[in-house]
Amino acid sequence: MVFGFGKSKHPELSAQELDAMLREGAAVVVDVREVDEFAAGHIPGAINMPLSTFQASKLPDVGARKMVLTCLGGKRSGMALDKCSVAQAAVDTHLAGGFGAWQSAGLPVER
């Protein structure tokens, strides 16, 4: 769901699609929210790389798994993806609706 920002220019996964990929070990989540937001609750197993200090060159090597970025609602993960495209990182996907959508779907949260 996009809340009035127009269509995302980046590929998006739904919370359910991402959950299925995580269960299969096919995805790695990078959460670009700030440290305090991440500490308050995040997708289990997510890696925190705050947008304020985000560098595509510092993204972990996830092998054949798909890296999916997330934030609270999808705006900051889109901004991080813009930085990835400039750096030509092979990261192009984020969670539609961000962590808010994950929580709304009733999926597990790690604190």
N, C-alpha and C positions, 0 to 999 in steps of 0.2 A: 504494500500500500504506500503510495506516495502522497504526502500531505501538502498539496498545492505547490510543489516545487517543479511541476512538469514531469515529463518522463525522464527517468534516470538514463544517463548516457552509458552507464556501466551495466554489465550483466548482473542480475540479482537472483538470489535463491530465496525461497520462502523458508520460514523457520522449520517447517516439516521436512523440506528437502535437505536442509543443512543437518538436521538431526539424523536423518537416514544416512547421510554421507559420513557423519561422525561415528555412528554405530558400526559402519562398514570399515572404519579406519581409512576412509578415502579423502578426508579433509582435515585441515588444520585451521583454527580460528585465531586471527590476530585482532585484538580489541584495541581501538585507537582512542578510547576514552582516557581521561586523566586518571592517575594512580588512585585517588580517593574514590572516584566513581567505580573503578574496577574492583577495588577492595570491598565495596558495598554489595557487590553481586555481579557475577559474570557467567558466561557459558562454560561449563566444566571443561577443563583442559586448555582454555584459551590462553594465549600469550599476550601480555600487555605491552603495547608500544604506543605511548601517548602521542596524539597528533602534534602537540606543541614541540616535540623533539623528534618527530617521525623522520626517518631516513630510509628510503627504499633499499639502499645499499646494506642496511643492517638487518633486513628481513632474514629469518632463518632458512636454511635449505630444507625443504620438506619432501624432497625426492619426487616420487610420482604422485603424491597426494596433492589435492587442490587447496591452495591457500585462499581463505575467505576472510575479508575484513568486515568488522562490525564496529558500531558505536551505539549511541542511545537510540537514534531514530533514522540513521542513514545518511545524514548530511556530512558529518566529519569523515565517515568511511569513504564517501565519494571524493572528498578533498584529498584523502590519503591516496586513493586510486589515481587521482590526477598526478600526484607526485610520482607514483609508480610508472605511469605511462611516460612521463618525462624521462625517468631513469631507465626506461625500457625494461622494467622488471616484468616477469611473466605472471603478474598478479593483476587480475582484471575484474574480480567478482566480489560483491558484498551482499550482506544479509538485508533483504528488503524489510524496511521498518526497524532494523537494528535490534538491540537488546530488548527494547520495548515490545516488539513483535514476538520475540522469543518468550518473554514472560507471559504475554497475553495468550500464547499457545499452550501455556501450562507446562513448559519443558523445564528440565532440571536447572537449578541455579547453584553455583558454587560461591562460597564466601570465604 
